[in-house]
Amino acid sequence: MAHFISYFINISHPKITVCDVDAEIDLFEAFSESVERDADYRFTLSASGGSEDFVCHCFLLPKAISDDERSTNALYLGANGRAVKRFDMDGVIGLKAIDSKFAFLGYIESAALDESVNDTRTDFSLSEDEIESIVDQAKERVKEFLAPELAEIREKQTGIVSALRIEHPRFLSIQGTDAEVAETLHYGTNRKEDIFVEMSRQSLRQYERRKNAFKRSIEKKLPDVEAKAKEYVAELKQESVSSLAEYVMKRKLVLDVFEESLKFKPNTDQDSEYEDVLHDIICPLKSTSSDLDYDDHNLWIVDDRLAFYSYFNSDTRMEKQVSDPTHPKDRPDVSIFDLGLGFENEDKSSPITIVEFKRPKIDNYTLEKNPITQVRKYVEDMRKSGEAIKYDGTPIRSIEETTPFMCHIIADITPKLRDVMKALGNFHRKAGSNTYYSWDASYSIFIEVSSFKDVLESAKSRNRAFFERIGISV
């Protein structure tokens, strides 16, 4: 059937029968039974010096019986019952297989085509412009015929555009509704990644058009330069607001994941598994800022200022953090050495931050074994070393006796931990929370003890205004 398909999609087809010992098969009947849907469309055009009527026969067929010569979907111009010229339709439709299993085939016939075909029935005497006009008119009928299938594709594309705009609000700066943006897409662009790329391209092009229009107004000293400037600035503002909204949205999603992880129950007896899951959300284990950008960690959950530190270690041996430590195998959960300018910051008074995680629900702390004593030990080791280094040994900054330390301990506030805090320091409870803090003057350490739940609620509170501003619930 695929071999003779160009015969079957016109009315004047020959009768073709396949015969073997046991049966005879009428190929046209087999073709007719395979047709998913068909329709005829009529249109009138100027051709051969006069007004001519054309008929476009449209078929939706199983992909397996498409001739698949150069493309899955095709349109034929025929004459006297024979296909003469073939036009690929994959580019017009925007995809190969329709709904992954169908192909479109069309056949155009007309008295004008019958009269203008050459003797060998391989071409027409019509001009290129006339042929192009006929094919263009037929393409519109093809889209009309495939409207149900194409509408379904558009609906899927619109859904992906909408989802991408929610997940990446910077795309809100692209002009048009979700459906209007989807209309600009090729029908074959239906994977999320491909649509993301296309929307990024549209966003860049719109930005470049605005910028270039503004530049041309200045160069030509056009009278609309002020209006162009206002338009350009307004669009830049929209772009910035969209980018900020995307950043805020990502924070919300991270907090949702963090909150869901608080319900995590390990399937094994590994005591550290729960702690590692939560640690990894805040800052990936066994990494440094040489492995990650500041966008790749979520230290802002603990303290917004930590989002801007330029060098940190996560679950890294002390020997890779400071010079000649007393306890080289110790692994502070997270240690952060400098702020802002990073390696160029020689301000010895800028604090060093340590974050220590403790597995939820445990309550076996003693005066000798507890997170407060643990972070004090880390601080002493770093001070004795006198120098913070990168993982490759490159010096970062000096550490002196007066260098302040900020230590965040994230652990469930259990009775025994309260006893330890009472015995080791003058801890005060923050109003309206279950978080405790203390300035340890003897060690020049500010210590804050919070539960994972308090850390989550604090992060939500700090970001609530931003979430509400872009219309998402906390």
C-alpha positions as CSV (number, residue, x, y, z in Angstrom):
1,M,0.0,0.0,0.0
2,A,2.9,2.4,0.8
3,H,4.3,1.8,-2.7
4,F,1.0,2.6,-4.4
5,I,-0.2,5.3,-1.9
6,S,-0.1,8.1,-4.5
7,Y,-2.7,6.2,-6.6
8,F,-5.1,5.5,-3.7
9,I,-5.3,9.1,-2.5
10,N,-6.9,10.3,-5.8
11,I,-10.3,9.5,-7.1
12,S,-9.2,7.9,-10.4
13,H,-7.2,5.1,-9.0
14,P,-6.5,1.8,-10.8
15,K,-7.8,-1.4,-9.4
16,I,-4.8,-3.3,-7.8
17,T,-5.2,-6.8,-6.5
18,V,-2.6,-8.9,-4.7
19,C,-3.2,-12.6,-5.3
20,D,-1.7,-15.7,-3.8
21,V,-2.8,-19.3,-3.5
22,D,-5.2,-18.8,-0.6
23,A,-6.6,-15.3,-1.0
24,E,-6.9,-12.1,-3.0
25,I,-6.6,-8.6,-1.5
26,D,-8.0,-5.5,-3.1
27,L,-5.4,-2.9,-2.1
28,F,-7.8,0.1,-2.4
29,E,-10.3,-1.7,0.0
30,A,-7.4,-2.3,2.4
31,F,-6.4,1.3,2.1
32,S,-10.0,2.5,2.7
33,E,-10.3,0.4,5.8
34,S,-7.0,1.9,7.1
35,V,-8.0,5.5,6.7
36,E,-8.5,7.2,10.1
37,R,-10.2,10.3,8.7
38,D,-10.6,12.0,5.3
39,A,-12.2,15.2,3.9
40,D,-12.3,17.2,0.7
41,Y,-11.6,20.9,0.5
42,R,-12.4,23.1,-2.6
43,F,-10.8,26.4,-3.5
44,T,-10.5,28.7,-6.5
45,L,-7.3,30.4,-7.9
46,S,-6.1,32.1,-11.0
47,A,-4.2,29.6,-13.1
48,S,-3.5,29.2,-16.9
49,G,-4.8,32.7,-17.4
50,G,-8.2,32.1,-15.8
51,S,-10.1,31.3,-12.6
52,E,-9.8,27.6,-11.9
53,D,-11.3,25.3,-9.3
54,F,-9.2,22.9,-7.2
55,V,-10.0,20.0,-4.9
56,C,-7.7,19.0,-2.1
57,H,-8.4,15.4,-0.9
58,C,-7.0,15.0,2.7
59,F,-6.3,11.7,4.5
60,L,-5.1,10.8,8.0
61,L,-3.5,7.4,7.7
62,P,-1.4,5.0,9.8
63,K,2.2,6.2,9.6
64,A,3.2,2.7,8.5
65,I,1.6,3.1,5.0
66,S,3.1,6.6,4.3
67,D,5.4,6.5,1.3
68,D,8.0,8.1,3.6
69,E,10.0,9.1,0.6
70,R,11.7,12.2,2.1
71,S,9.2,13.0,4.8
72,T,6.3,11.3,6.6
73,N,3.6,13.8,5.6
74,A,3.2,14.8,2.0
75,L,1.0,16.7,-0.5
76,Y,0.7,15.6,-4.2
77,L,-0.2,17.7,-7.2
78,G,-1.9,15.2,-9.6
79,A,-3.1,15.2,-13.2
80,N,-5.2,12.6,-15.1
81,G,-5.2,10.2,-12.1
82,R,-1.5,10.2,-11.5
83,A,0.6,12.0,-8.9
84,V,3.0,14.4,-10.6
85,K,4.8,16.5,-7.9
86,R,5.3,15.8,-4.3
87,F,5.7,18.4,-1.5
88,D,6.9,17.6,2.0
89,M,4.5,18.6,4.7
90,D,6.6,17.8,7.8
91,G,7.8,21.4,8.1
92,V,4.3,22.8,7.5
93,I,2.7,20.6,10.2
94,G,5.7,20.9,12.4
95,L,6.1,17.3,13.2
96,K,6.6,13.9,11.6
97,A,4.2,11.4,13.1
98,I,0.9,12.9,14.2
99,D,0.0,11.7,17.7
100,S,3.0,9.4,17.2
101,K,1.1,7.1,14.9
102,F,-0.5,8.9,12.0
103,A,0.6,10.6,8.8
104,F,-1.1,13.2,6.6
105,L,-1.3,12.7,2.8
106,G,-3.1,15.0,0.4
107,Y,-3.9,15.0,-3.3
108,I,-4.8,18.1,-5.3
109,E,-6.6,17.7,-8.6
110,S,-8.0,20.2,-11.1
111,A,-8.8,20.6,-14.8
112,A,-6.0,23.2,-14.9
113,L,-3.5,20.6,-13.7
114,D,-4.8,18.0,-16.1
115,E,-4.3,20.4,-19.0
116,S,-0.9,21.7,-18.0
117,V,0.9,18.5,-17.3
118,N,3.7,17.5,-19.7
119,D,3.7,14.3,-21.8
120,T,5.8,12.3,-19.3
121,R,3.6,13.5,-16.4
122,T,6.6,14.7,-14.4
123,D,5.9,18.4,-14.3
124,F,3.5,21.2,-15.2
125,S,3.7,24.1,-17.6
126,L,2.3,26.4,-14.9
127,S,4.7,29.1,-13.6
128,E,6.5,28.7,-10.3
129,D,4.4,31.4,-8.7
130,E,1.2,29.6,-9.8
131,I,2.4,26.3,-8.4
132,E,3.4,28.1,-5.2
133,S,0.0,29.7,-4.9
134,I,-1.8,26.4,-5.3
135,V,0.4,24.7,-2.6
136,D,0.0,27.7,-0.2
137,Q,-3.8,27.4,-0.5
138,A,-3.6,23.7,0.1
139,K,-1.4,24.1,3.2
140,E,-4.2,26.2,4.8
141,R,-6.6,23.4,4.1
142,V,-4.2,20.9,5.6
143,K,-4.1,22.9,8.8
144,E,-7.9,23.1,8.8
145,F,-8.2,19.3,8.3
146,L,-5.7,18.6,11.1
147,A,-7.2,21.2,13.4
148,P,-8.2,18.7,16.1
149,E,-4.7,17.1,16.2
150,L,-2.9,20.5,16.1
151,A,-5.2,21.9,18.8
152,E,-4.3,19.1,21.1
153,I,-0.6,19.8,20.5
154,R,-1.1,23.5,21.2
155,E,-2.9,22.6,24.4
156,K,0.0,20.5,25.5
157,Q,2.4,23.3,24.5
158,T,0.3,25.9,26.4
159,G,0.4,23.7,29.5
160,I,4.2,23.5,29.3
161,V,4.6,27.2,28.7
162,S,2.4,27.9,31.8
163,A,4.4,25.5,33.9
164,L,7.7,27.0,32.8
165,R,6.4,30.5,33.6
166,I,5.5,29.4,37.1
167,E,8.8,27.7,37.6
168,H,10.8,30.4,35.9
169,P,9.0,33.7,36.3
170,R,11.5,35.5,34.2
171,F,9.5,34.2,31.2
172,L,6.6,36.4,32.4
173,S,8.4,39.2,30.6
174,I,7.7,37.6,27.2
175,Q,4.7,39.4,25.7
176,G,1.4,37.5,25.4
177,T,-0.6,35.0,27.2
178,D,0.5,31.4,27.6
179,A,-1.6,30.4,24.7
180,E,-0.2,33.3,22.5
181,V,3.3,32.2,23.4
182,A,2.5,28.6,22.5
183,E,1.1,29.8,19.1
184,T,4.6,31.1,18.2
185,L,6.1,27.6,18.7
186,H,6.7,25.0,16.0
187,Y,4.2,22.2,16.4
188,G,7.2,19.8,16.7
189,T,8.5,21.7,19.7
190,N,6.8,19.8,22.4
191,R,9.5,18.7,24.9
192,K,9.9,20.9,28.0
193,E,13.6,21.4,27.4
194,D,13.0,22.5,23.8
195,I,10.2,24.9,24.8
196,F,12.5,26.3,27.5
197,V,15.2,27.0,24.9
198,E,12.7,28.6,22.5
199,M,11.2,30.8,25.3
200,S,14.8,31.9,26.3
201,R,15.4,32.8,22.6
202,Q,12.2,34.8,22.5
203,S,13.0,36.6,25.7
204,L,16.5,37.5,24.4
205,R,15.1,38.7,21.0
206,Q,12.5,40.9,22.7
207,Y,15.2,42.4,24.9
208,E,17.5,43.0,21.9
209,R,14.7,44.6,19.9
210,R,13.9,47.1,22.7
211,K,17.6,47.9,23.2
212,N,18.2,48.4,19.5
213,A,15.2,50.6,19.1
214,F,16.4,52.7,21.9
215,K,19.9,53.0,20.4
216,R,18.5,53.9,17.0
217,S,16.4,56.7,18.5
218,I,19.6,58.1,20.1
219,E,21.8,57.8,17.0
220,K,19.2,59.4,14.7
221,K,18.2,61.9,17.4
222,L,14.6,61.0,16.7
223,P,11.8,62.9,18.5
224,D,10.6,59.7,20.2
225,V,13.9,59.1,22.1
226,E,12.3,60.0,25.5
227,A,9.4,57.6,24.9
228,K,11.8,54.9,23.7
229,A,13.9,55.4,26.8
230,K,10.9,55.1,29.1
231,E,9.7,52.0,27.2
232,Y,13.2,50.4,27.4
233,V,13.5,51.1,31.1
234,A,10.0,49.8,31.8
235,E,10.8,46.6,29.9
236,L,14.1,46.2,31.8
237,K,12.2,46.7,35.0
238,Q,9.8,44.0,34.0
239,E,12.8,41.7,33.1
240,S,14.4,42.3,36.5
241,V,11.1,41.8,38.4
242,S,10.6,38.5,36.5
243,S,14.1,37.3,37.3
244,L,13.6,38.3,41.0
245,A,10.3,36.4,41.0
246,E,12.0,33.3,39.6
247,Y,14.6,33.6,42.4
248,V,11.9,33.9,45.0
249,M,9.9,31.0,43.5
250,K,13.0,28.8,43.7
251,R,13.4,29.6,47.4
252,K,9.8,28.6,47.9
253,L,10.3,25.3,46.2
254,V,13.5,24.6,48.2
255,L,11.6,25.3,51.5
256,D,8.8,22.9,50.3
257,V,11.4,20.2,49.7
258,F,13.0,20.9,53.1
259,E,9.7,20.8,54.9
260,E,8.8,17.5,53.2
261,S,12.2,16.1,54.2
262,L,11.4,16.8,57.9
263,K,8.9,13.9,57.5
264,F,11.7,11.6,56.2
265,K,12.0,8.2,57.9
266,P,15.1,6.2,57.1
267,N,14.6,2.6,55.9
268,T,17.8,1.4,57.6
269,D,19.5,1.6,61.0
270,Q,22.0,4.3,59.8
271,D,21.8,6.9,62.5
272,S,23.2,9.7,60.3
273,E,20.9,9.2,57.3
274,Y,18.2,11.6,58.3
275,E,20.8,14.2,59.3
276,D,22.6,13.7,55.9
277,V,19.4,14.2,53.9
278,L,18.6,17.6,55.6
279,H,22.3,18.6,55.5
280,D,22.4,17.9,51.8
281,I,19.5,20.1,51.0
282,I,21.1,23.1,52.8
283,C,24.6,22.4,51.5
284,P,25.7,19.3,49.5
285,L,27.9,17.0,51.5
286,K,31.6,16.7,50.8
287,S,31.8,19.8,48.7
288,T,33.5,23.2,48.7
289,S,32.8,26.5,46.9
290,S,35.3,25.3,44.3
291,D,32.7,22.6,43.4
292,L,29.6,24.8,43.8
293,D,28.4,28.3,42.9
294,Y,26.6,30.2,45.6
295,D,23.4,29.4,43.7
296,D,24.0,25.7,44.2
297,H,23.7,25.7,48.0
298,N,20.9,26.8,50.2
299,L,22.8,28.2,53.3
300,W,20.3,31.1,53.2
301,I,17.9,28.7,54.9
302,V,20.0,29.0,58.1
303,D,20.9,32.7,57.7
304,D,20.3,35.0,54.6
305,R,23.8,36.5,55.0
306,L,25.3,33.1,54.3
307,A,24.0,33.2,50.7
308,F,26.8,35.7,49.8
309,Y,29.8,34.0,51.4
310,S,32.4,33.2,48.8
311,Y,34.3,30.2,50.3
312,F,32.9,27.4,52.3
313,N,33.5,23.7,53.1
314,S,30.9,21.0,53.6
315,D,31.7,17.8,55.5
316,T,35.4,18.4,54.7
317,R,38.3,17.2,56.9
318,M,40.0,19.9,59.0
319,E,43.3,19.2,57.3
320,K,41.8,20.5,54.1
321,Q,40.5,23.7,55.8
322,V,43.3,25.0,58.0
323,S,47.1,24.7,58.2
324,D,48.4,21.9,60.6
325,P,45.2,21.3,62.7
326,T,45.5,19.5,66.0
327,H,42.6,17.2,64.9
328,P,43.1,16.8,61.1
329,K,40.4,14.1,60.6
330,D,37.6,16.2,62.3
331,R,34.8,17.2,59.9
332,P,32.8,20.3,60.7
333,D,29.5,20.0,58.9
334,V,29.8,23.4,57.2
335,S,32.5,26.0,57.7
336,I,32.5,29.4,56.0
337,F,35.6,31.6,56.0
338,D,34.9,34.9,54.3
339,L,32.2,37.3,53.1
340,G,31.8,39.3,49.9
341,L,35.1,39.8,48.2
342,G,36.4,36.4,49.3
343,F,40.1,35.9,48.9
344,E,40.8,39.7,48.6
345,N,39.1,40.3,52.0
346,E,41.9,40.9,54.6
347,D,39.6,42.1,57.3
348,K,40.6,39.9,60.2
349,S,37.5,41.0,62.1
350,S,35.0,39.5,59.6
351,P,33.5,36.4,61.2
352,I,34.0,32.7,60.4
353,T,30.8,30.7,60.5
354,I,30.4,27.1,61.5
355,V,27.1,25.2,61.0
356,E,26.7,21.9,62.8
357,F,23.8,19.5,62.3
358,K,22.6,16.9,64.8
359,R,20.3,14.1,64.0
360,P,16.7,14.9,65.1
361,K,15.2,13.1,68.1
362,I,18.4,12.1,69.8
363,D,18.8,13.0,73.5
364,N,22.0,11.4,74.7
365,Y,24.0,14.6,75.2
366,T,26.5,14.9,78.1
367,L,28.8,17.7,79.3
368,E,31.7,15.9,77.5
369,K,29.8,15.0,74.3
370,N,27.5,17.7,72.9
371,P,27.4,20.1,70.0
372,I,28.4,23.1,72.0
373,T,31.6,21.5,73.2
374,Q,32.1,20.2,69.6
375,V,32.0,23.6,67.9
376,R,34.2,25.1,70.6
377,K,36.7,22.3,69.8
378,Y,36.6,23.3,66.1
379,V,37.1,27.0,66.9
380,E,40.1,26.2,69.1
381,D,41.7,24.1,66.4
382,M,41.2,26.8,63.8
383,R,42.6,29.5,66.1
384,K,45.7,27.4,67.0
385,S,46.3,26.8,63.3
386,G,46.1,30.6,62.6
387,E,45.4,30.2,58.9
388,A,42.5,29.1,56.7
389,I,43.4,27.4,53.5
390,K,41.6,26.2,50.3
391,Y,41.3,22.5,49.6
392,D,44.6,22.7,47.5
393,G,46.5,24.4,50.3
394,T,46.2,28.0,49.0
395,P,45.9,30.5,51.9
396,I,42.6,32.2,52.3
397,R,42.9,34.4,55.4
398,S,44.6,34.5,58.9
399,I,42.7,33.4,62.0
400,E,43.6,35.2,65.2
401,E,42.6,35.0,68.8
402,T,40.2,38.0,68.3
403,T,38.6,36.6,65.1
404,P,34.9,36.2,65.9
405,F,33.1,33.0,65.2
406,M,29.4,32.5,64.5
407,C,28.3,29.0,65.2
408,H,24.8,27.6,64.2
409,I,23.8,24.4,65.8
410,I,20.8,22.8,64.3
411,A,19.4,20.1,66.6
412,D,16.1,19.2,68.4
413,I,15.9,21.1,71.7
414,T,15.7,18.1,74.0
415,P,15.8,18.1,77.8
416,K,19.4,17.0,78.0
417,L,20.4,19.6,75.4
418,R,18.7,22.2,77.6
419,D,20.7,20.9,80.6
420,V,24.0,21.2,78.6
421,M,23.1,24.8,77.5
422,K,22.4,25.7,81.1
423,A,25.7,24.2,82.3
424,L,28.0,25.5,79.6
425,G,26.7,29.0,78.9
426,N,24.2,31.8,79.5
427,F,21.8,30.8,76.7
428,H,18.7,32.9,76.1
429,R,15.6,31.9,74.3
430,K,14.4,34.0,71.4
431,A,10.9,35.4,71.8
432,G,8.2,33.4,70.0
433,S,10.6,30.5,69.0
434,N,12.4,27.5,70.3
435,T,15.8,28.9,69.4
436,Y,18.5,29.7,71.9
437,Y,21.5,32.0,71.6
438,S,24.6,33.0,73.6
439,W,27.7,35.1,73.3
440,D,30.5,33.0,74.6
441,A,33.0,35.8,75.6
442,S,35.8,33.3,76.7
443,Y,35.9,31.9,73.1
444,S,34.7,35.0,71.2
445,I,31.9,32.8,69.8
446,F,28.3,33.6,69.2
447,I,26.3,30.4,69.4
448,E,22.8,29.8,68.2
449,V,20.9,26.6,68.8
450,S,17.8,25.9,66.6
451,S,15.7,22.9,65.7
452,F,15.2,22.0,62.0
453,K,11.6,23.1,62.4
454,D,12.6,26.5,63.8
455,V,15.1,26.9,60.9
456,L,12.3,26.2,58.5
457,E,9.8,28.6,60.1
458,S,12.4,31.3,60.4
459,A,13.3,31.0,56.7
460,K,9.5,31.1,55.8
461,S,9.0,34.2,57.9
462,R,12.0,36.0,56.3
463,N,10.7,35.2,52.8
464,R,7.0,35.5,53.5
465,A,6.7,39.1,52.1
466,F,8.4,38.1,48.9
467,F,6.2,35.0,48.5
468,E,3.0,37.0,49.0
469,R,4.2,39.7,46.7
470,I,4.4,37.3,43.7
471,G,1.1,35.6,44.8
472,I,2.3,32.2,46.2
473,S,1.2,30.9,49.6
474,V,3.6,30.1,52.4
